[in-house]
Amino acid sequence: MKVELKPVFEQFVVAQVNAGRFESADAVVEAALSRLQFDDTIDFAPGELDRLLAEGEKSLRDGRGYTLDAVRQHFSAKTAE
């Protein structure tokens, strides 16, 4: 398959390869398509994601969140059981 890109996208692909983020232009395009495919699998109602993020942020502000260290300790304890 051959794909033609607008110059702005072609420059972006080249920049990604030159920066060492990807081994080839094909890898950049594959990553972009994987992201698009993933985004299509997430089905939030309009505004639902924003509501969930706000709820999570409020939970953290209210002190109901967990630190990364606490989560690691929890899973380490579960693994040890």
Backbone hydrogen bonds in HBPLUS format (Angstrom, degrees):
<---DONOR---> <-ACCEPTOR-->    atom                        ^
c    i                          cat <-CA-CA->   ^        H-A-AA   ^      H-
h    n   atom  resd res      DA  || num        DHA   H-A  angle D-A-AA Bond
n    s   type  num  typ     dist DA aas  dist angle  dist       angle   num
A0009-PHE N   A0006-LYS O   2.95 MM   3  5.45 124.3  2.27 113.4 127.0     1
A0010-GLU N   A0006-LYS O   2.95 MM   4  6.23 159.8  1.99 157.0 163.5     2
A0011-GLN N   A0007-PRO O   2.87 MM   4  6.03 160.5  1.91 152.7 157.0     3
A0012-PHE N   A0008-VAL O   3.13 MM   4  6.30 148.5  2.24 133.1 141.6     4
A0013-VAL N   A0009-PHE O   2.92 MM   4  6.19 160.4  1.95 152.0 156.3     5
A0014-VAL N   A0010-GLU O   2.98 MM   4  6.23 167.1  2.00 152.3 155.6     6
A0015-ALA N   A0011-GLN O   2.88 MM   4  6.05 156.6  1.93 146.2 153.1     7
A0016-GLN N   A0012-PHE O   2.94 MM   4  6.20 151.5  2.03 148.8 156.1     8
A0017-VAL N   A0013-VAL O   3.08 MM   4  6.39 157.9  2.13 152.8 158.2     9
A0018-ASN N   A0014-VAL O   2.83 MM   4  6.03 167.4  1.85 155.0 159.2    10
A0019-ALA N   A0015-ALA O   2.88 MM   4  5.94 142.1  2.02 141.1 150.6    11
A0021-ARG N   A0016-GLN O   3.09 MM   5  5.53 140.3  2.25 172.4 169.7    12
A0020-GLY N   A0017-VAL O   2.96 MM   3  5.18 153.6  2.03 106.0 114.4    13
A0028-VAL N   A0024-SER O   3.23 MM   4  6.63 147.8  2.34 143.2 151.3    14
A0029-VAL N   A0025-ALA O   3.05 MM   4  6.37 166.0  2.07 157.3 160.0    15
A0030-GLU N   A0026-ASP O   2.88 MM   4  6.07 158.6  1.92 148.7 155.3    16
A0031-ALA N   A0027-ALA O   2.97 MM   4  6.11 154.1  2.04 141.5 148.1    17
A0032-ALA N   A0028-VAL O   2.97 MM   4  6.25 157.7  2.02 149.9 156.2    18
A0033-LEU N   A0029-VAL O   2.92 MM   4  6.16 158.5  1.97 151.2 156.9    19
A0034-SER N   A0030-GLU O   2.87 MM   4  6.05 151.9  1.95 145.0 153.1    20
A0035-ARG N   A0031-ALA O   2.95 MM   4  6.17 157.2  2.01 147.0 152.8    21
A0036-LEU N   A0032-ALA O   2.99 MM   4  6.25 157.3  2.05 145.3 151.6    22
A0037-GLN N   A0033-LEU O   2.85 MM   4  6.04 158.2  1.90 147.8 153.8    23
A0038-PHE N   A0034-SER O   2.87 MM   4  6.09 156.8  1.92 148.0 154.4    24
A0039-ASP N   A0035-ARG O   2.85 MM   4  6.07 165.2  1.87 153.3 157.3    25
A0040-ASP N   A0036-LEU O   3.05 MM   4  6.25 145.6  2.17 142.4 151.2    26
A0041-THR N   A0038-PHE O   2.92 MM   3  5.23 143.7  2.05 106.2 117.3    27
A0042-ILE N   A0039-ASP O   3.35 MM   3  5.49 149.4  2.45 100.9 109.0    28
A0048-GLU N   A0045-ALA O   2.88 MM   3  5.23 162.9  1.91 133.4 138.0    29
A0051-ARG N   A0047-GLY O   3.01 MM   4  6.20 154.4  2.08 148.1 155.4    30
A0052-LEU N   A0048-GLU O   2.91 MM   4  6.18 160.2  1.95 153.6 158.6    31
A0053-LEU N   A0049-LEU O   2.91 MM   4  6.13 160.7  1.94 154.2 159.3    32
A0054-ALA N   A0050-ASP O   2.97 MM   4  6.13 161.0  2.01 147.1 152.4    33
A0055-GLU N   A0051-ARG O   2.92 MM   4  6.12 154.8  1.98 147.0 154.3    34
A0056-GLY N   A0052-LEU O   2.95 MM   4  6.19 156.0  2.01 146.6 152.7    35
A0057-GLU N   A0053-LEU O   2.90 MM   4  6.15 160.3  1.94 152.2 157.6    36
A0058-LYS N   A0054-ALA O   2.93 MM   4  6.11 156.2  1.99 147.9 154.1    37
A0059-SER N   A0055-GLU O   2.98 MM   4  6.17 154.6  2.05 144.0 151.2    38
A0060-LEU N   A0056-GLY O   3.05 MM   4  6.37 153.0  2.13 146.7 153.2    39
A0061-ARG N   A0057-GLU O   2.99 MM   4  6.29 159.9  2.03 147.9 153.4    40
A0062-ASP N   A0058-LYS O   2.87 MM   4  6.07 146.9  1.98 149.5 158.7    41
A0064-ARG N   A0059-SER O   2.86 MM   5  5.19 155.9  1.92 165.9 157.8    42
A0063-GLY N   A0060-LEU O   3.02 MM   3  5.14 159.0  2.07 106.7 112.0    43
A0071-VAL N   A0067-THR O   3.10 MM   4  6.42 156.7  2.15 149.9 155.9    44
A0072-ARG N   A0068-LEU O   2.92 MM   4  6.18 161.0  1.96 151.7 157.0    45
A0073-GLN N   A0069-ASP O   2.91 MM   4  6.12 160.9  1.94 149.2 154.4    46
A0074-HIS N   A0070-ALA O   2.95 MM   4  6.13 157.9  2.00 145.2 151.3    47
A0075-PHE N   A0071-VAL O   3.03 MM   4  6.31 166.4  2.04 154.6 156.9    48
A0076-SER N   A0072-ARG O   2.83 MM   4  5.99 149.8  1.92 148.4 157.9    49
A0077-ALA N   A0073-GLN O   2.93 MM   4  6.08 156.2  1.98 148.0 153.8    50
A0078-LYS N   A0074-HIS O   3.00 MM   4  6.31 155.1  2.06 145.4 152.6    51
A0079-THR N   A0075-PHE O   2.91 MM   4  6.01 153.8  1.98 142.2 149.1    52
A0080-ALA N   A0076-SER O   3.01 MM   4  6.19 147.0  2.12 141.7 150.4    53
A0081-GLU N   A0077-ALA O   3.17 MM   4  6.42 131.4  2.42 139.9 151.6    54
A0081-GLU N   A0078-LYS O   3.26 MM   3  5.26 136.6  2.46  93.7 105.2    55
